Amino acid sequence: DDDEDVEDEEEEEEDDDDDEEDDDDEEDDEEDEEDEDEDVKQPKAKQAKLANDGKAAVNGNAKAAKEAPKKQEQQQQKGGMRTLQDGLMVEDLKVGNGPEAKPGKKIAVYYEGRLKSNNKVFDSTSKGPGLKFALGRGEVIKGWDLGVAGMKVGGKRRLVIPHKLAYGTKGSPPVIPPCSTLVFEVELKKVF
């Protein structure tokens, strides 16, 4: 009987151990399920983070794209080189504070013209009343009509003028060869 009691007790202990193991297994199962949930959540979280990072990158790029024109405007205000129509490039070296040169107005300028190809000065005026002409009326090369417009008296601007807005495919021999890009520094002296 004692042996049977011991066996019964051992069986009960084994059963209890099994129950505990079952409980442990259940807890493990629950933990595994939670882990699975976490595994599912984690990749989703990672995916969401990646998606958000992607959106941030896209939004960052979009923001950068939106800021690019603002930066260009700032560069323009600070004197950065910018391209206008037909490849005309302008750079404000000094922004004036006097009256503005507008098409139809007569103006006076000092200038220095160089060939872009060799930086050789081919013409300049820096004394007296300067060169006078009516802006936008075709009295000067088209690059000047376009590039000087908007300047204010006291301002200095660099113009890089492609041949099609200057002397074209013929040039102005012997000083300006055919198809020459010209670089002018222009100072607006007066608006009449």
Helices and strands as residue ranges (DSSP letters): H 2-78, E 82-83, G 85-87, E 89-94, E 106-115, E 121-125, E 131-134, H 142-148, E 156-161, G 163-165, E 182-191
